[in-house]
Amino acid sequence: MKNVTVTMEDRVADWARLEAARRNTSVSRLIGEMLAEKMRRDGAYERAMREALQFRSIGMSDGRYPTREETHDRALARRHPP
């Protein structure tokens, strides 16, 4: 683990202290957990975006967006697994 120094507004620091106390943890651990959660969410979003963009290439070589029916076509999805 790395130690870092974080600068924040007094109001934010006060909130962080109260929130950490409410969760029975330290401000340092609270911030670390919040950043780790953000990193996981951002990673999940990026994966979902890549998958969505890959879907456009399934039978859509003309570059058009798939229709609603094509998007929900389970048979098509089975023929082209992720």
C-alpha positions as CSV (number, residue, x, y, z in Angstrom):
1,M,0.0,0.0,0.0
2,K,1.1,3.6,-0.7
3,N,0.6,6.6,1.5
4,V,-0.5,9.7,-0.1
5,T,-1.3,13.3,1.0
6,V,-4.7,14.6,0.0
7,T,-5.7,18.3,0.1
8,M,-9.3,19.1,0.4
9,E,-11.7,21.9,1.5
10,D,-12.4,22.1,5.2
11,R,-16.1,21.2,4.6
12,V,-15.1,18.1,2.7
13,A,-12.6,17.0,5.4
14,D,-15.3,17.5,8.0
15,W,-17.7,15.4,6.0
16,A,-15.1,12.7,5.5
17,R,-14.3,12.5,9.2
18,L,-18.0,12.1,10.1
19,E,-18.6,9.6,7.4
20,A,-15.5,7.6,8.4
21,A,-16.7,7.6,12.0
22,R,-20.2,6.5,11.0
23,R,-18.6,3.6,9.1
24,N,-16.2,2.9,12.0
25,T,-13.1,3.3,9.8
26,S,-10.4,5.9,9.1
27,V,-10.6,8.8,6.7
28,S,-7.7,7.2,4.8
29,R,-9.5,3.8,4.5
30,L,-12.7,5.6,3.5
31,I,-11.1,7.5,0.7
32,G,-9.2,4.4,-0.5
33,E,-12.5,2.4,-0.6
34,M,-14.3,5.2,-2.4
35,L,-11.5,5.4,-5.0
36,A,-11.4,1.6,-5.4
37,E,-15.2,1.5,-6.0
38,K,-14.9,4.3,-8.6
39,M,-12.1,2.4,-10.3
40,R,-14.3,-0.7,-10.5
41,R,-17.3,1.2,-11.8
42,D,-15.2,2.9,-14.4
43,G,-13.7,-0.4,-15.5
44,A,-17.1,-2.0,-15.8
45,Y,-18.3,1.0,-17.8
46,E,-15.4,0.7,-20.2
47,R,-15.9,-3.0,-20.6
48,A,-19.6,-2.5,-21.4
49,M,-18.8,0.3,-23.9
50,R,-16.3,-2.0,-25.7
51,E,-18.9,-4.8,-25.8
52,A,-21.5,-2.4,-27.1
53,L,-19.2,-1.1,-29.8
54,Q,-18.2,-4.6,-30.8
55,F,-21.9,-5.5,-31.2
56,R,-22.2,-2.9,-33.9
57,S,-19.8,-5.0,-36.0
58,I,-22.0,-8.1,-35.8
59,G,-23.7,-8.2,-39.2
60,M,-23.7,-4.4,-39.4
61,S,-20.8,-3.9,-41.8
62,D,-22.5,-0.9,-43.3
63,G,-21.9,1.1,-40.1
64,R,-25.6,1.6,-39.3
65,Y,-27.0,1.2,-35.8
66,P,-28.9,-2.0,-35.2
67,T,-32.6,-1.9,-35.1
68,R,-34.4,-2.6,-31.8
69,E,-35.4,-6.0,-33.2
70,E,-31.8,-6.8,-34.1
71,T,-30.6,-5.7,-30.7
72,H,-33.0,-8.1,-29.0
73,D,-32.6,-11.0,-31.4
74,R,-31.4,-13.8,-29.2
75,A,-30.8,-16.1,-32.2
76,L,-28.3,-13.5,-33.6
77,A,-26.6,-13.2,-30.3
78,R,-26.2,-17.0,-30.1
79,R,-24.6,-17.1,-33.5
80,H,-22.1,-14.3,-32.5
81,P,-21.1,-14.8,-28.8
82,P,-19.1,-12.1,-27.1
